[in-house]
Amino acid sequence: MRPAMHPRLPPPDPHEPLRGDAPEGVPVPAPTAIFLAGPPSPGADRLSDLILAYRPGALFVVAAD
C-alpha cells in the first residue's frame, strides 16, 4: 500500500488579484466553482470545496469525470 500523497497548490499567480475582486471590479460574493463539463461528481465537488477553502474566489473546472 502506498503512503497517502499530500499535494500542494502552486503559489498564487503574481497577476492574480488578492482582494477577491474580478478584473472588471465586480466582487465575487462567495467562493464559486463553475463546472464547464456539467454537474460534478461528489468527489469533484468535495475537491473544489477544498481548493476554494484554501484559495477563495472563482474556480473554473474544465475536466469531466
C-alpha positions, -999 to 999 in steps of 0.1 A, spaced: 0 0 0 14 34 -10 16 62 16 -10 90 12 0 119 -10 -1 154 2 -1 176 -29 4 213 -25 -12 240 -47 12 262 -66 18 297 -53 -8 324 -65 -2 339 -99 16 373 -94 -11 389 -116 -39 373 -96 -58 400 -76 -57 392 -39 -86 414 -30 -112 389 -42 -125 412 -69 -129 402 -105 -107 420 -130 -137 442 -140 -141 453 -104 -172 431 -98 -169 415 -64 -173 377 -61 -198 374 -32 -186 339 -22 -162 312 -33 -177 298 -65 -169 267 -86 -181 267 -122 -181 232 -138 -180 237 -176 -185 200 -184 -217 197 -165 -226 187 -129 -196 174 -109 -193 140 -92 -194 141 -54 -156 137 -53 -150 166 -77 -174 187 -57 -156 180 -25 -122 187 -41 -134 220 -55 -147 229 -20 -112 222 -5 -94 243 -32 -118 272 -26 -113 270 12 -76 273 6 -78 300 -21 -113 317 -23 -125 332 -55 -139 317 -87 -127 283 -98 -133 272 -134 -133 234 -137 -128 221 -173 -125 184 -165 -151 157 -169 -153 127 -146 
